[in-house]
Amino acid sequence: MNTNRELNYRLFVQTEEDFKRTEIRSEFARYDDIKNGDIEKVRENIREIKAHYYEGKGMLSDSLLRNNQYHFAIGVGIIARVCIDGGMKHNIAYTLSDIYIRRGDKCREPQELIELTGTMMLDFAERMAEVRKENSVSLHTRRTVDHIYENLHRPLTLKMAAEHEHLDPSYLSKLFAKEMGIPIKAYILKAKISTAQNILIFSDFPIADIADSLGFSSQSAFAAAFRKITGLTPMQYRNRYSEEYSLRTKDE
């Protein structure tokens, strides 16, 4: 299909309307802020984007909602690839991209996409800050973190983690706490509870099954650990936050 005629017409209209696209260097500077995990700079960029969202953007659809959805999907895709280049695991980046594009697809008002853009940018930036932090620690600590997430279904202990790295438990304990700023036992529990929070919101798996799948000795032990960190029981957490999520996506 020959697009020269339409291209020339569009370029003429843009000239007549004095339309100027956002410079690519400026656009990618914002992507670099996300890649670098510069959270404060990203917050500043979000405020600027919200104030001037349509400036420098082409109209990709006659529907303003669809136009925003297209721009959102393009932006998420680029940010995911930029973050992979910065060290984020590709399966995490692409899956996160899929999640946000699906959320964008379910928005019903143009303004929702603008708000979601800020949420998405900050989410990627915060994750990249963690990636950069992890990349600054020793190989033993990085492998221990990976081992923890790969074995959340097991009742992990410091001794097991140390055996995996062929290290003395006391040495690994001091090294991990120094580099991660949190004792390894607390990190394991935090990882399990964080995973449980997502399962509770986005699935209807029975709480007993969640407890078992995360290596807790019993449902009561899981509930006690969950409440200690979140201040809520698993059922209270599910009722509160799954309802909030449903309200946000009621027009899905």
N, C-alpha and C positions, 0 to 999 in steps of 0.2 A: 504494500500500500504506500503510495507516494504522499508524503506529508508536507512537502515543500509549500504548497499553497496555503494550508492552514497555519504552518509555522510562520510564514511571512506575514500573514494577517495578524496573528497573535503578537508578533514582535512590533508591528505597526501600532496596534491598540495600546500596548504597554508603553510605547514611546509617547503616544498622544496623552496618555493618562499619567505620564511621568512616574511610572511604576519602576521601582528599583528593588531587585531581590537582595536578600541578606547576603553579605559577602561570605564566601565559603570559609575564609580564614576565621572570621568572627564566629561562624557556626561551629567549626571544629574546635575552636578554643573552648567553647562550652562543653563539647564532648570530652576534651582533654581534662577539664576540671573534674568530670565524673570519673574518668579513667584513673586520675591521680588520687581519688578519694578525698578531694578537697571539699568537705561538707559545707563549710561556711560560704565558700565561693559559689557552690551549687545553689544554696539557699538564695544568695544574692541574684544569681541568674534566673531562678524561678520567679522571683518578684518582678524582674525586668520582663520576662516572657509573658507573665500574666497581664502586665500593664500594656504591652505592645504585641499581643499574640499574632494579629493578622498582618502586621507590617512586614514586608519583604517576602510574604508567602504567596505563591500562586494559587488560584482557585482550581481545585482538582475535581469539583463537582458543583452543579447548580444547587445542590442541597448543602446548606452550611454544616449540618450535622455530619453528612458523609464526607464533606471536605475535611473536617477536623479529624474524622476517623482515619482517612487516608494519610494525612500528615502525621498523625500519632503512630500509625503502624510503621511508616517509613522511619520515623525517629527512633522507635524502639529497636527496630532491626539494626540500625547503624550503631546505636549505643551498645547493643549486645556484642557486636563484632569488635567495637573499640575496647570493650572491657575484656574480651577474650585476648586481644592483643596485649592488654595490661596484666594478664595473668589469671583472670577468672576462668575456672574450668568451663569448657565449652558446653557440657551438658547442663550445667547450672545456668549459664548465660542464655542459652537457647530456650530452656524450659521456662525461665523467668520471662523471657520475651513472649513466649506463647501465652503465658498467664495474662500478661498485660494487654496483649492484642485482643484476647478474648474478652477481657473486661471492657476494653474500648469499644468492641463490637456491640456490647450490650448497653452502652450509654444511649440515652434517649434525648439528651439536650446538649447542644454545642458546648455550653459552659462546663459540663461534666468532663468533657475531654480535656479542657484546659486545666482543670483541677487534677485530673488523673495524670496529666503530663508531669506536673510537679511532684506528685507522689512517686511516680515511676523513676524520675531522675534521682530523687533522693534515695530511693531504695537501692538502685544500682551504685550510687556513690558511697553509701554506707557499707555495702558489701565489698566494694573495692578498697575502702579504708581497711577493712579486715584482711583482705588479701595482701595488701602491702605490709600490714603488721605481721602476718604469718610469714611472708617472704623475708622478713628481717630477723627471723628466729632461726635457731639451729635445725639441722636436718633431723635430729632425734625428736625435737619437739614437733616439727611439721608432720613427721611420720606417725607420731603418737596421736596427734589430732585426727589424722586420716583413719588410724586404727580405731579410734573411739567411734567415729561416725559410721565406719563399716561394721561395727559390732554392737550397735545400740540394742540389739535384741538379746544381748548376753548380760549377765550380772558382772560387769567389768570391775576390776580392782586395780590398784596401783601395781601390785605384784604382777598381774597379768600383762599390764602395759610395759613394765620393765623387762619382763621375760621376752616380750616381742622385740624389744630393742637390744636385748642382751646387755642390759645395764643393771647396776645395783639400784634397788628401789629408792633408797635414800637419795642417791645422786640424781635420778630422774625426777623425783619429787621436787628437789631444790631447783633444778634446771627449768622444769616446766613452770613452776610458780614464778620464778624470776622473769622468764621470757613472756609468759602469757598474763601475768598479773593476777592469777587466780590458782588456787591449789587444784591439782589434777582431779581429786575426788569431787570437788565442787563443779569443775568443768564438765565432768561426765554427767552429773545430775542435771546441770543446766541444759546440756545437749539433749538429754532424754525428755525433759519437761518441755523444751521448745518444740521438739518433734511432736510430742503429745498434744500441745496446743493446736497445731495445724490439723492433726488428725481429728480432734474433737470438733473443730469448726467445719471442716470440709468433708466430713464423712459421718456415717451413722453407725460406725463400728461400736459394739458394746464396750463399755469402759473396762470390763474384766479382760476382754481380748486385747485392748490397747495396753493394759498393764502387763499382760503376759508377753506381748510382742516386743516390749521395751525392757524385758529382763527383770521386772520387779518380782519379788517373791510372792506377793499377794496383791489383791486389789486394794486392801486397806493400806499396805505399805506405799503403793503408788499414790493413793489419795492423800496420805499424810505428807509425802514429798512434794506433791503438786501444790497442796495448800500452803506449805512452807514458803514456796517461791512465788506463787501468784496471789495468795491471800484468798483463793476461792477453791471449792472442791471441784473436781473434774466436771460433775454435772452442772454446777452453778456456772462454770466457765462456758460450757457448751451452750447452755440456755441463753446466756447473756450475749455471747459473741456470734454464735451462729444466727441468732435472731437479727443482730445488727447487720451481718453480712447479707442475710436474706432481704432485709429492707433496702439495702444499697442496690441489690440486683433483682428487685421485684419485677422489673420489666423484661427480664431475660427471655 
